[in-house]
């Protein structure tokens, strides 16, 4: 028995006016910060803890300390992670407000 050929969906090629919204820039910055598996793991680790010292993060990941520090720098620049100097150590935590904003922006897509 022959099957009917599948119909291809037609693309809607009508031009759409997308508003120039500064929130798109925020979403792009946050999405870029999360665009590496190591940074996703760092964020998940920080979400599960109140705070972490860089050495504790390094112990959880199969990465060199300098690599983890570079990823933390990118996450800090995006605003998703905050770092506080505690003597010779830097204590990192998730910025829950920025994380909530990222979730909201993704939900609005």
Buried (B, 14 or more C-beta within 10 A) or exposed (E): EEEEEEEEEEEEEEEEEEEEEEEEEBBEBBEEBBEEEBBEBBBEBBEEEEBBEBEBBBEBBEBEEEEBBBBBEBBBEBBBBBBEEEEEEBBBBBBEEBBEBBEEBEEEE
